[in-house]
C-alpha cells in the first residue's frame, strides 16, 4: 500500500470515528473523546489542504479539497449534534426541577 492509499484510508477511518463519536445517548459525557476526534478532523483537513494526497496527479488534486471540506462539514455537524443534546439535557433537567418545586408547593398547601 502506498502513501496516497494510506492517506485516503486514514480519512475514511476518521469519518467512521466521527460517526462513532456521536452514537449513543450519552456521547455528550465523553467530551475528551469527542473533542479529540474534532481536533483530529481539523488536523486532517489542514494536512489535506497543505500537503495533499501523495501520488494524486493535478487533475485529481481537487479530491484533497473535497475531503478537507467533508471533514470540516463533520466538525460543524458534530458540534451541532453536541449543542442539540446539551440543550435537551438542560431542558430535561429544568423540567425535573420544576416538577420537584411544584410537588413541594403542593405538599405545603396540603399541610
C-alpha positions as CSV (number, residue, x, y, z in Angstrom):
1,X,0.0,0.0,0.0
2,X,1.4,3.3,-1.0
3,X,1.2,6.6,0.9
4,X,-1.7,8.0,-1.1
5,X,-3.8,5.0,-0.5
6,X,-2.9,5.1,3.2
7,X,-4.0,8.8,3.4
8,X,-7.3,8.1,1.8
9,X,-7.9,5.1,4.1
10,X,-7.0,7.2,7.1
11,X,-9.5,9.8,6.1
12,X,-12.1,7.1,5.7
13,X,-11.3,5.7,9.2
14,X,-11.6,9.2,10.6
15,X,-15.0,9.6,9.0
16,X,-16.0,6.3,10.7
17,X,-14.7,7.7,14.1
18,X,-16.9,10.7,13.5
19,X,-20.0,8.5,13.3
20,X,-19.0,6.5,16.4
21,X,-18.3,9.6,18.4
22,X,-21.9,10.8,18.3
23,X,-23.6,7.4,18.7
24,X,-25.4,6.6,21.8
25,X,-27.5,8.9,24.0
26,X,-24.6,9.8,26.4
27,X,-22.0,10.9,24.0
28,X,-22.1,14.4,25.5
29,X,-20.5,13.0,28.6
30,X,-17.4,11.7,26.8
31,X,-16.1,15.2,25.9
32,X,-12.4,14.2,25.8
33,X,-13.1,11.6,23.0
34,X,-15.5,14.0,21.2
35,X,-13.1,16.9,21.1
36,X,-10.2,14.6,20.4
37,X,-11.9,13.5,17.2
38,X,-12.8,17.1,16.4
39,X,-9.2,18.0,16.7
40,X,-8.2,15.1,14.5
41,X,-10.7,16.3,11.9
42,X,-9.2,19.8,11.9
43,X,-5.6,18.4,11.7
44,X,-6.5,16.1,8.9
45,X,-8.3,18.8,7.0
46,X,-5.3,21.1,7.3
47,X,-3.0,18.3,6.3
48,X,-5.0,17.6,3.2
49,X,-5.1,21.3,2.1
50,X,-1.4,22.0,2.8
51,X,0.2,18.7,1.8
52,X,-2.5,17.0,-0.2
53,X,-2.7,13.3,-1.1
54,X,0.7,11.9,-2.2
55,X,0.6,10.3,-5.6
56,X,-2.5,12.1,-6.9
57,X,-1.7,13.9,-10.1
58,X,-3.0,17.5,-10.6
59,X,-6.3,16.7,-12.3
60,X,-7.2,14.7,-9.2
61,X,-5.9,17.4,-6.9
62,X,-9.4,18.6,-6.3
63,X,-10.1,15.5,-4.3
64,X,-8.0,16.8,-1.4
65,X,-10.2,19.9,-1.2
66,X,-13.3,17.8,-1.3
67,X,-12.1,15.6,1.5
68,X,-11.0,18.6,3.6
69,X,-14.4,20.2,3.1
70,X,-16.1,16.9,4.2
71,X,-14.0,16.8,7.3
72,X,-14.9,20.4,8.1
73,X,-18.5,19.6,7.5
74,X,-18.3,16.8,10.0
75,X,-16.8,19.2,12.6
76,X,-19.8,21.5,12.2
77,X,-22.2,18.6,12.2
78,X,-20.8,17.1,15.3
79,X,-20.8,20.4,17.1
80,X,-24.4,20.9,16.2
81,X,-25.3,17.4,17.5
82,X,-23.5,18.2,20.8
83,X,-25.3,21.5,21.2
84,X,-28.6,19.9,20.5
85,X,-28.0,17.2,23.0
86,X,-26.8,19.6,25.7
87,X,-29.9,21.8,25.2
88,X,-32.1,18.7,25.5
89,X,-30.4,17.6,28.7
90,X,-30.7,21.1,30.2
91,X,-34.3,21.3,29.3
92,X,-35.0,17.9,30.8
93,X,-33.1,18.9,34.0
94,X,-35.1,22.1,34.4
95,X,-38.3,20.2,33.8
96,X,-37.4,17.8,36.7
97,X,-36.6,20.8,38.9
98,X,-39.8,22.5,38.1
99,X,-41.8,19.3,38.9
100,X,-39.9,19.0,42.2
101,X,-40.7,22.6,43.2
102,X,-44.4,22.1,42.1
103,X,-44.6,19.0,44.2
104,X,-43.1,20.8,47.2
105,X,-45.6,23.6,46.9
106,X,-48.5,21.1,46.7
107,X,-47.2,19.3,49.8
108,X,-47.0,22.5,51.7
109,X,-50.5,23.5,50.6
110,X,-51.9,20.2,51.8
111,X,-50.4,20.5,55.3
